[in-house]
């Protein structure tokens, strides 16, 4: 096939092709992916990416025959920072929130204030004792 002269060459706009690829599904998915990416970048303040890979191959071995066009969309959303937790390792190597080297205070108990009803938590009026 002879190549047309540069001045006769008309290149179809990419957006026109994209609207037809996979019956418009690729175009729609790219729009959704970009929307999700912008939202997450604004939420996290971190960078993310969306990429479209287009693969072109011959359907048959005939270079004049139809082409097989495949696409792949990859979305890498930025992640939120995760806060670490503090744990201790016990004598067996298991993680625990309690420091195994800390003395325990099992004999301690909570003493309610004298003017609080233990059943309801209601604060009772304090009566003054006259001397």
C-alpha positions as CSV (number, residue, x, y, z in Angstrom):
1,X,0.0,0.0,0.0
2,X,1.4,3.3,-1.0
3,X,1.7,6.0,1.6
4,X,-0.3,9.2,0.9
5,X,1.6,12.4,0.6
6,X,1.9,14.3,3.9
7,X,-0.4,17.1,2.6
8,X,-3.1,14.6,1.7
9,X,-3.0,12.8,5.0
10,X,-6.0,13.2,7.3
11,X,-5.6,11.8,10.8
12,X,-8.7,10.9,12.6
13,X,-9.0,12.5,16.0
14,X,-8.2,10.1,18.8
15,X,-11.3,11.1,20.8
16,X,-13.5,10.0,17.9
17,X,-11.8,6.5,17.9
18,X,-12.0,6.3,21.7
19,X,-15.8,6.8,21.6
20,X,-16.1,3.8,19.3
21,X,-13.7,1.4,21.0
22,X,-15.5,-1.3,22.8
23,X,-18.8,0.4,21.9
24,X,-17.9,3.4,24.1
25,X,-17.1,1.3,27.2
26,X,-13.4,2.3,27.2
27,X,-14.3,6.0,26.9
28,X,-16.8,5.7,29.8
29,X,-14.4,3.8,32.0
30,X,-11.6,6.3,31.4
31,X,-13.9,9.1,32.4
32,X,-14.9,7.2,35.6
33,X,-11.3,6.4,36.4
34,X,-10.2,10.0,36.0
35,X,-13.0,11.2,38.2
36,X,-12.1,8.6,40.9
37,X,-8.4,9.6,40.6
38,X,-9.0,13.3,41.0
39,X,-11.3,12.7,44.0
40,X,-8.7,10.5,45.8
41,X,-5.8,12.8,45.0
42,X,-7.7,15.7,46.5
43,X,-8.6,13.6,49.5
44,X,-5.1,12.3,50.3
45,X,-2.9,15.0,48.8
46,X,-0.9,12.3,47.1
47,X,-0.2,11.5,43.4
48,X,-1.9,8.8,41.5
49,X,-2.1,7.6,37.9
50,X,-4.5,6.3,35.3
51,X,-3.2,4.8,32.1
52,X,-4.6,3.5,28.9
53,X,-2.7,0.9,27.0
54,X,-3.8,0.2,23.4
55,X,-2.6,-3.0,21.7
56,X,-2.9,-3.3,17.9
57,X,-2.4,-6.6,16.0
58,X,-3.4,-8.2,12.7
59,X,-6.5,-10.3,12.9
60,X,-5.1,-12.5,10.2
61,X,-1.6,-12.5,8.8
62,X,-2.7,-10.2,6.0
63,X,-1.3,-6.6,6.5
64,X,-4.2,-5.3,4.4
65,X,-6.8,-7.1,6.5
66,X,-8.6,-6.1,9.6
67,X,-6.9,-5.1,12.8
68,X,-7.6,-6.3,16.3
69,X,-7.5,-3.4,18.8
70,X,-7.4,-4.2,22.6
71,X,-7.2,-1.8,25.5
72,X,-6.3,-2.0,29.1
73,X,-7.0,0.6,31.8
74,X,-4.9,0.7,34.9
75,X,-5.8,2.9,37.8
76,X,-3.4,3.5,40.7
77,X,-5.2,5.4,43.4
78,X,-3.1,7.0,46.1
79,X,-3.6,5.4,49.5
80,X,-4.5,7.0,52.8
81,X,-1.8,7.0,55.4
82,X,-2.4,4.3,58.0
83,X,-1.6,4.9,61.6
84,X,0.6,2.3,63.3
85,X,-0.3,0.6,66.6
86,X,1.9,-0.2,69.5
87,X,2.1,-3.8,70.6
88,X,4.4,-5.9,72.8
89,X,5.7,-9.4,72.3
90,X,5.0,-11.8,75.2
91,X,7.4,-14.6,76.2
92,X,6.0,-16.8,73.5
93,X,6.4,-14.2,70.8
94,X,2.7,-13.4,70.6
95,X,1.6,-9.8,70.1
96,X,-0.3,-8.2,73.0
97,X,-1.4,-4.6,73.8
98,X,-0.3,-5.1,77.4
99,X,3.3,-4.7,78.3
100,X,4.4,-8.0,79.7
101,X,7.1,-6.3,81.8
102,X,4.6,-4.0,83.5
103,X,3.4,-5.0,87.0
104,X,-0.3,-5.8,87.2
105,X,-2.6,-4.1,89.6
106,X,-5.3,-6.8,89.9
107,X,-6.1,-5.9,93.5
108,X,-7.2,-2.3,92.5
109,X,-10.8,-1.5,92.2
110,X,-12.8,1.6,91.2
111,X,-14.3,3.5,94.1
112,X,-17.3,5.5,93.1
113,X,-17.7,9.1,94.5
114,X,-19.9,9.2,97.6
115,X,-22.6,11.4,96.0
116,X,-23.3,9.2,93.0
117,X,-26.0,6.6,92.8
118,X,-24.2,3.4,91.6
119,X,-27.3,2.0,89.9
120,X,-28.3,5.1,87.9
121,X,-25.1,7.3,87.9
122,X,-27.3,10.1,89.2
123,X,-25.6,12.7,91.3
124,X,-27.3,12.9,94.7
125,X,-27.6,16.2,96.6
126,X,-25.0,16.5,99.3
127,X,-26.5,17.3,102.7
128,X,-24.5,19.5,104.9
129,X,-23.9,18.1,108.4
130,X,-24.5,20.7,111.1
131,X,-22.1,20.7,113.9
